[in-house]
């Protein structure tokens, strides 16, 4: 029942958004706001071009690589900082500073080392995603009940085994909440990287369309990116809720 209600609410919001979009296009004119029908028609045109799918493939590959690196590094780093009070007290302010820093200020540095290559896009994505994953993991590990740590000491687990076998599994629901947020902003980082530091990808395609004042293509690519980000967020949120629900059920047993 709740799933049907959520689907109905989503459809209602979607229809309301399309209606507002059409009203804005009617009031401002097609030269300023591309109507929904024109945008969807342009998406159909783009999907017929092999170059479009090459750009999609480039963005998807860079995103998967960046998300994988951000998750792996963020979980490992966050678990270490959360398990070590000294390291956590030192690293947390640095992470907060990195998280609040506009990433555009780091573009010249990344471009200097990576150039207009795939590694630059991946680096931009990792820079956006690793901070929330690390912070959530650090907080989750810090808040683990003391009994879990005592179990590790009773069994003479090494610090690495205790971290991998006890702490991370116990904190995984909260860790996954950070992964959900981190993966979403990683996609944003990859697209921004393509806009400033790439020759291929949907971000590059968007910048080229802006340079040519091709408003239908700008609207079409923007809608594709927004739709993809929304779908990704919905899937991750669904997984997050299932993981928390399962963890709650296991604790109640």
C-alpha positions in Angstrom: 0.0 0.0 0.0 2.8 2.4 0.9 4.6 1.6 -2.4 1.4 2.4 -4.4 1.0 5.6 -2.5 4.6 6.6 -3.1 4.2 5.8 -6.8 1.0 7.9 -7.0 2.7 10.8 -5.2 5.7 10.6 -7.6 3.4 10.6 -10.6 1.5 13.6 -9.2 4.7 15.6 -8.6 5.9 14.6 -12.1 2.7 15.8 -13.8 2.7 19.0 -11.8 6.3 19.7 -12.8 5.5 19.1 -16.5 2.5 21.4 -16.2 4.6 24.2 -14.6 7.2 23.6 -17.2 4.7 24.0 -20.0 3.2 27.1 -18.4 6.7 28.7 -18.1 7.4 27.9 -21.7 4.1 29.5 -22.8 4.7 32.7 -20.8 8.4 33.1 -21.6 8.3 31.8 -25.1 10.2 28.9 -26.8 13.3 31.1 -27.3 13.8 31.2 -23.5 12.2 28.1 -22.2 12.1 25.0 -24.4 8.6 23.3 -24.1 8.4 19.7 -22.8 7.2 18.4 -26.2 10.1 19.9 -28.0 12.5 18.6 -25.4 11.2 15.0 -25.6 11.3 15.2 -29.4 14.9 16.3 -29.2 15.7 13.4 -26.9 14.3 11.1 -29.6 16.5 12.8 -32.2 19.6 12.4 -30.0 19.0 8.7 -29.4 19.3 8.1 -33.1 22.9 9.4 -33.2 25.8 7.0 -32.5 27.7 9.9 -31.0 25.1 10.4 -28.3 25.5 6.8 -27.1 29.3 7.2 -27.2 28.9 10.1 -24.8 26.5 8.2 -22.6 29.0 5.3 -22.4 31.8 7.7 -21.5 29.8 9.3 -18.7 28.6 5.9 -17.4 32.1 4.4 -17.3 33.6 7.4 -15.6 30.7 7.4 -13.0 31.1 3.7 -12.2 34.9 4.1 -11.7 34.5 7.2 -9.6 31.7 5.7 -7.5 33.7 2.5 -6.9 36.8 4.4 -5.8 34.8 6.9 -3.6 33.0 4.1 -1.8 36.1 2.0 -1.3 38.3 4.8 -0.1 35.5 6.5 1.9 34.5 3.4 3.8 38.1 2.4 4.6 39.2 5.9 5.6 36.0 6.5 7.6 36.4 3.2 9.4 40.0 4.1 10.3 39.1 7.6 11.5 36.1 6.4 13.4 38.1 3.6 15.1 41.0 5.9 16.1 40.0 8.9 18.3 43.3 10.7 17.6 43.1 10.2 13.9 39.4 11.1 13.8 39.9 14.4 15.8 42.6 15.4 13.3 41.0 14.2 10.1 37.4 15.4 10.7 38.1 19.1 10.5 40.1 18.5 7.3 37.3 16.6 5.8 34.7 19.2 6.8 36.9 21.8 5.1 37.2 19.8 1.9 33.4 19.2 1.9 32.6 22.9 2.2 35.3 23.9 -0.3 33.8 24.7 -3.8 35.3 22.0 -5.9 35.7 24.4 -8.8 38.7 25.8 -7.0 40.4 22.4 -7.3 39.8 22.2 -11.1 43.1 23.9 -12.1 45.1 21.6 -9.8 43.4 18.4 -11.2 43.8 19.6 -14.8 47.5 20.3 -14.2 48.1 16.7 -13.1 45.5 14.9 -15.2 44.8 17.0 -18.3 41.7 16.5 -20.4 41.6 12.8 -19.7 39.4 10.2 -18.2 41.3 10.3 -14.9 40.3 14.0 -14.5 36.6 13.2 -14.7 37.1 10.3 -12.2 39.0 12.5 -9.9 36.3 15.2 -9.9 33.7 12.5 -9.1 35.8 11.1 -6.3 36.4 14.5 -4.8 32.6 15.1 -4.6 31.6 11.6 -3.3 34.4 10.6 -0.8 33.6 13.3 1.8 30.0 12.3 2.8 30.9 8.6 2.6 33.9 9.1 4.9 32.0 11.3 7.4 29.0 8.9 7.6 31.3 5.9 8.0 33.3 7.6 10.7 30.2 8.6 12.7 28.7 5.1 12.3 31.8 3.4 13.6 32.1 5.8 16.5 28.5 5.1 17.6 28.8 1.3 17.6 27.8 -0.2 21.0 30.8 -1.0 23.2 29.7 -4.6 23.5 30.7 -5.2 19.9 34.3 -4.0 20.5 34.4 -6.2 23.7 33.5 -9.2 21.6 36.5 -8.6 19.4 38.8 -8.3 22.3 37.4 -11.4 23.9 38.2 -13.4 20.8 41.6 -11.8 20.4 40.8 -10.3 17.0 43.5 -8.2 15.4 42.5 -4.5 14.8 42.1 -5.2 11.1 40.0 -8.3 11.6 37.9 -6.5 14.3 37.3 -3.7 11.8 36.3 -5.9 8.9 34.5 -8.7 10.8 32.7 -6.7 13.5 32.7 -2.9 13.2 31.9 -2.3 9.6 29.1 -5.0 9.5 27.6 -3.6 12.7 27.6 0.0 11.3 26.7 -0.9 7.7 23.1 0.5 7.7 24.5 4.0 8.6 27.4 3.5 6.3 25.1 2.8 3.4 23.3 6.1 4.1 26.6 7.9 3.4 27.1 5.7 0.3 23.7 6.7 -1.0 24.5 10.4 -0.7 28.1 10.0 -1.8 27.2 8.1 -5.0 24.6 10.7 -5.9 27.0 13.6 -5.7 29.7 11.5 -7.4 27.5 11.6 -10.5 27.3 15.4 -10.2 31.1 15.6 -9.9 31.6 13.5 -13.0 29.3 15.6 -15.1 30.9 18.8 -13.8 34.3 17.3 -14.7 33.1 16.6 -18.2 32.0 20.1 -18.6 35.4 21.6 -17.8 37.9 18.8 -18.2 36.9 16.3 -20.9 36.4 15.9 -24.6 33.6 13.2 -24.3 30.6 12.6 -22.1 27.1 14.1 -21.5 28.7 17.1 -19.6 30.9 17.9 -22.7 27.8 17.5 -24.9 25.9 19.9 -22.7 28.7 22.5 -22.8 29.0 22.2 -26.6 25.3 22.8 -27.0 25.5 25.8 -24.7 28.3 27.2 -26.9 26.2 26.7 -30.0 23.1 28.2 -28.3 21.3 24.9 -29.2 18.6 25.2 -26.6 16.6 22.0 -27.5 19.8 20.0 -27.0 20.6 21.8 -23.8 17.1 21.0 -22.4 17.2 17.4 -23.7 20.6 16.6 -22.1 19.7 18.4 -18.9 16.5 16.4 -18.6 18.4 13.2 -19.2 20.9 14.0 -16.5 18.1 15.1 -14.0 16.1 12.0 -14.8 19.2 9.7 -14.4 20.1 11.4 -11.1 16.5 11.1 -9.8 16.3 7.4 -10.8 19.6 6.7 -9.1 18.6 8.5 -5.9 15.3 6.6 -5.8 17.0 3.2 -6.2 19.6 4.0 -3.5 16.9 5.3 -1.2 14.9 2.1 -1.7 17.9 0.0 -0.8 18.7 2.3 2.2 15.3 1.8 3.6 15.4 -2.0 3.1 18.8 -2.2 4.8 17.6 -0.2 7.8 14.4 -2.1 8.0 16.3 -5.4 8.0 18.8 -4.2 10.6 15.9 -3.0 12.9 14.2 -6.4 12.6 17.5 -8.2 13.4 18.0 -6.1 16.5 14.5 -6.8 17.8 15.1 -10.6 17.7 
